[in-house]
Amino acid sequence: MSRPDRLGSQDASFLYLENEVTHMHIATVALFDGPPPQHDEIEEMISSKLHQVPRYRQVVRFVPLDLSAPVWCDDPHFNLRYHVRHTALPAPGSDLQLQTLVGRVMSQKLDRSKPLWEMWVVEGLADGRWAILSKVHHAMVDGVAATDLMSALMDDSPDATHPEPPRFQPGASPSPVQLLGDAVLDGVRSPAQGLRALQHALEAPKQALKQLSELGDGLATFASFGHEGAESSLNGSISPHRRWCWAQAPLSEIKEIRARHGCTINDVVLAIITRGFRDLLRKRGEPVKDRFVRTLVPVSVRKAGERGVYDNRVSAMFAELPVGLADPVERLSALHLQMRDLKEHHQAVAAQTLTSLSGFAPPLLLALGARVFAGVEQHAVQTVTTNVPGPQQRLYAAGRPMRTVYPYVPLAGSVRIGIAIFSYAGELSFGLTGDYDAAPDIGVVASGIEAGIAELQEAG
């Protein structure tokens, strides 16, 4: 029997981070022109390509006592119809109704006894449109890998054929004893990790908690660079329920602004998001003068040869969105200088080093650390903004063209609003996730983003 693949420390952390209110799945919502395909057509398209993505037919198995990271094992009961689902809105379904549906679907955790993904085909949209909501656990993929996954499962032409796939023959499922044995073997193959795992497993819980506290202090110091973030309604407790909406802009307009002001596309994106948060805080009656909103900016460290590898290869930087600046050009200039400085000081490289060090920690400690850190009330970060480049060529599903794609980013800790940015076929789309109870007004941020693009164009 071949040995199953073991999750990397970063992939596993997304499982350990998950709890009753923190659901660690990401998603894309793709809109297609009609008519909607039959259920069998979608199943045929997906079935013909699943052998290219083994993770889609694998489940997570945890090692007893958490002595090593979990492993991926073939699901002997895999049933495609469990994962590919059909639903409909009362025709003609509005954008708001679709956004509400997505929020509800994304408020539910994925079943860990099954492969960690779902695909919802949504009919009944206005103007003869329909949609596919693709929901996948962050432990399987990062944003860039999810883009590769989309390209792999969709068609690249409207008349693509779907040949009969190879017959799926799942490997034997390892027993708990075998999982323990493999963990020991992996520890022997990696002496440093094995010795550390054994040492921590034998240490008293008190000592483990002391190390956890020291680790938390180190992470807080790293995250809280510069001055402390001011308290605002952007931080606080979150519920399991989500709201979701979107904004959109032609990529050509973003590129025009970039060229005119000598900055990067990412600078422009952060500047218009800053306008969105400025509008939100002002509408809530909170002061913005001399204020900033600190955001976590995930950065892909995936190398060119790693495209098509479906796991996580991300690091991070921390940016301060200058919501206190009223002038759009001043905001853009401030962000350009800030991001240039962060890159020169290799902040993303430092974050990647911290992340890679977690590979030496025993999974038991990693699990405790992720859960404790997720529950800490802290104001070092107010939001997350993740920017993922998508395919620029048109994709298809069952012969229908995919017109637009909107992304979804999960919430964790005390962050109540997150923004994902996705580019596809000349369009830049923003997916905004908000806590259902604490952020009923995320539409203000979406409107502010689109207004921010217009004001930068007008600024000349």
N, C-alpha and C positions, 0 to 999 in steps of 0.2 A: 504494500500500500504506500503510495507516495505521500510525503509529508505535506500538510497544508501550509499555505502562506501565512506568515505572522504579520499582524498589523505593525506599522511603524509607531513610534511613540507619539507623533503628532496626530496620526489617524486615530489611535486609541484614546487620546485625550478628549476627542469630540464625543466619544461614548461615555467616558467618565464624567464629563461636564454636564451631561444631560440629567435633568431631574424633572420634578412635577411641573415646573413653570418654564424651564429652559429646554426647548426642543431643537436639536441640532441638525435640522435638515435644511438644505438649500433647494432652490427651484427655479424654473423658467416657465413663463406663460407665453406660448407662441400663438399668434392669431393667423388664421388662414382664410383665404377666400373660399366660398362654397362651391358646390353643395357638399355637406358633410359626408364623409365616407361611411360605408357600412362597417360595423364592428369587426367583421372578419377581414376587411381590407387592412385595417390598422394592425390587427394581430398578425396577419401574414407578413407585413413589412417588418415588424419588430422581431418575429420569430426567425425570419431569414437571416438576421444579423446578430442574434444573441450569442452565437458561438464566438464572435469577435470580441465580446466583452464578458469574460467568465464571471466577473463579480456580480452580474445581474442574476446569476443562478446560484449564488453562494450565501450562506448565513454566517453570522458571527458566533463563534463558540468561545466561552471564557474558560481560562485555565483555573482549576481548583486552587483556592487560597490566593489567587491573583499573583502567583509566583512568576508569571511571565505575561507578556502582552497577549490579547486574544488572537485567534486565528480565523482565517476564512476557510469554510468547508462547503462542499457541494450540498445543495438542498435535495435530499432524495424525494421530497414531495413537491418539487417545484411545479407550479401550475400558472401558466401565463395569464389566464383569465382572472386570477386573483389580483394581479398587479395592474392589468390594463382595464380601466373602468370607464363606463359611459354614463354621462349625466346630461341634463339640459336645463336651460333657463326658460321661464315663460316667454315665448316669443312675442314681440321682438325684445330680446334681452339687452339691457343697456350696459355701458362700460362699468357703471357703479355696481350693478348687480353681479357682474363677473368679478369685480374686485372684492365684493363681499363674500362671494363663494370661495375665492382663493384664500381669503383670510380665515374662513371656517375650516377649510381642508388643511391649511398649514397650522392650525391650532391643535391638531391631533398628532400624537407621537406615532412613529412607525413601529410596527410589530417586530420585535427583535427575534422572534422565532421564525421569521420569513426573511428572504432577501430584502435589503433595506431600500426599497424604491416603490413608487406608484406612478402610474400615468393615467390621467383623467382626460377623456375626450369630452368636451363641452359643446353641446349644440344649442341652437336657439338664439344666437346673437343677431343683433340688428344688421341690416345690409347684407344678409346672406352669409355672414361670417361664422366661423366656429373656431375652437381653441383647443390646444393641448397643454395641460398643466403637468409638467414633469417634476416629480418630487423625489429627491434622493438624499440619503444621509451624508452629512459632511465627512463622516469616517471613510466613505468610499472615494470621494473626489474633492478637490478644491475647485475654485471657479474656472481656472484654465482647463483642468481635466474635464469638467462638466461641459465645456464648450466642445472639446474633442469628442466627448460622448454623444452630444447632440449631432455632430457631423457624422458620426459612425452609424447612428440609428436612423437618421433621416436619409432621404434620397437626394442625389445631386442633379437629377433631371426629372421632368414630369412624366417621362415614359420609361422610367427604370423598371426592370423586371426583378422579381423576388424568387430566386431558385430555392428548391427544397433544401433546408438546412441539414447539416449532419445530425444524426440521432444523438440526443443527449444521454450520456451514460454517466451518472453521478458516481464519484468515488465513494468508497466506504467511509462512514462517519467514525472518527476516532472516539474511543471510550475515554472517560475521565482519567484512567490510568495511563492511557497512551498520551493524552494531552500533558500530563505531568512528566512523563518520560521524555517527550519531545522538548519540553521546557528545560529539563536538566541538560539534555544534549546541546541545546542552543546556548545554555550557560557555559558549558565546557568549551564550546567553539568561540565564545566571547568571554575570556577569563575575567576581564575587568567588570563586565556587567554581571557575570555570575557571582563573583565575590561580593560585589556590592549588594546584589539581591539577597544573598545568603546572610550577609551582615545585618541588613535592615530587617530581614524576616525574623532574626533571632533577637533583635534589640527590643527593649521594653517599649510599649506604646508611648510612654512619657517622652522618651528620647526621640521617637519618630515625630511627635507633635512639636518638640523643640526645633527639630530640623525644618519642619513644615513652616513654623513661624518665621524662622530665619530666611527661608526661601521667599515667603510672602513679603517680608521687609525689603528684600533685594529687588523683587519685582515692582513693588510700590515705588522704590527709589528710582528705578529705571523709567517707570511710566510717568512719574511726576517731575519730569525735567522742567526747568524754568520755574515760574511762579505757579502756585496752586490754582486749580480751576475753581471758579466761583460756583457756589451752590445755585441750582436752578431747578425748574420743574422737569428738565430733561433727564434727571437722575432720580432714582427711587425704586421702590419695590415694583415688580411686574407680575402680571397674572399669566395663566397659560394661554390666554386668548389673544388673537392678533387682528389688526386692521392692516389693509394693504391698498396702495394706490400707485399711480404712475405719472410720470412726466416724460416729454419727448422733445427732441430737437434734431434737425438735419446735421449730420456730422460736418458737412461743408461749412455751415455757419460757425461751428466751433473752430474749424481750421482757419477760417478767415480772421476770427478774433485772435487766434494764436499768432498768425503771421503779422497782423497789424501791431501787436504789442510785444513781439519778440519773446514769447514765453512758450510753455508746453501745453498740450491738450489737457493734461492732468491739472495744470495750474488753472486753466479756464473752468474746468469742471468743478474744482474746489471753490472757485470764486462765485459761481452761480449757486452752488449749494449753500455758501455763506449767506447769500441774499435770502434764500429760503428760510434758514434758521433765524436770521435777523427779523424777517417778517413774523415768524411764529412767536418769538419772544416778545416783540412789541405788541402783538395782538393779545398775548396773555398778560400784558401790563407789567412785564419785567424789564428792568433797566438793561440797556445795551451799551451805554457809553463806557468806553475803555474796557469793554468785555471781549471775551473770546469764547469759542466753543471748541473744546479739544476733541479731536477725532482720531481714532485708530485707522490707519490706512494700510490694509494688507498689501504686501508686495510679493509677486511671484518670483521665486528663485529657481523656477523650473528651467533646466538647460534645454538647448535645442534638441538634443538627442533623447530627451525625456518626454516629448510629446507622444501621446498615445498611451502613456503610463497613467493608470487611473488611481491615483492616491493624492496625498497632500504634499505640496512643495511651496510653502508660503512662509514669508517672514513679515515684518511689520515696521512701520514708521508712525510717529505721532505728530500730527499737525495741529496748529491752532488757527481756527477759522475766525478772522477779525470782524465779528458781527458789529463791533462798535464803529466801524468806518462806514459812513453814509455814501461816499463816492465810490462807484463801481470800479473805476480805474485804479484808485488807491487800494482797494481790496485786492484786485488782481496783482498789482505790483508787489504788495506786501507778501502775498502767498508765493509769488515767483521767487522772491529773495529767500523766503523761509525754506521752501522746498529745495532750493539749490544748496542752502547751507546744510540741511539735513543729509543730503546725498554726499556732500563733501566730507561730512563727519561720519559717514558709513553707519548711520543709525540702523538701517535695515540689516546690515551685516552683523552688528552687535545683537540685534534681536534674533537673528538666525542662529547665532552661537548659543544664546540662552536656550532657544528651543531645542537645539541638537543635544545639549547637555541633559535634557530630560530622558534621553535614550539610556542614560546610565542609572536612572532612578528605578527602583523596583516598582512594578505596576501598582502594588498596594498603596505606596506613598503617592504615586502619580494620581491615582483615583481619589484619594483623600484630598490632595492638593487642589485638584480641579473642582471638586464639589465645594470645598471651603471657599476657594477664591470666587466661585460663581455666586456665592451667597453673601459676599462681603459688600456692605454699603460703602461705596467709595465714589469720589467725585473727580478722580484723576482723568477719566474719559467720559465725555457726554454722548458720543455717537460713534458709529463706524461707517466708513465710506469705502467701498471696495469697487474698483474699476477693472473690468475684465474685457479684453478684446475678443469679439466673436467672429464668426466666419463672415467674410464680405461677399461671398458668392451666394446666390439665391439657393435655398434648400426647399425640398418638397416632401409632402406626406401623402401617400396614395394618389399621386398626381396633382395634388393641390399645392399652390405656392404658399410658402410661409412669408407673410408680409412683415410682421413685427414680432420682436421678442422682448419681453420684460422680465427682469430678474427679481429674485426674492432672497433676502439675507436674514438669517435668524438673529434673535435678540438673546443676550446673556447678561448675567450679573445685574447691575442696576441701570443698564442702558435701555431707554424706553423707545428710541427711534433709531433705525439703521437704514442706510441707503446703499443700494447696489446699482452700478452703472454698467451697461452692456452695449456694445456696438455690433450692428448687424446690417449688412447690405446698404451702407451709407447713412444709417440712422443711429442716433445715440439715444438710448432709453434709460430711464431712471425708475427703479422699483423701490418704493418706500414702505418699510415695515414699521408698524407702531404697536405698542401695547394697547389692547382694546379699551381698557378703562382709563389709562393715563394719557393716551395720545389720540383722542377722538378727532383732533383737528390737524392730522398730518396732511390733509389736502392743502392747507395753507403753505406748507413747505413745497409741495409739488407746484402750486401756482407761482410761488416765489422763484423757483428754479427757472421756469419758463420766462418769467418777467426779467430775471437776471440775464438771460441770453439776449433779450430784446434791448435792455439798457446798455449792455456792452457793445452791441452793434450800433446803437445810436450815438455812443460816446465817441466814435471815430478813432 
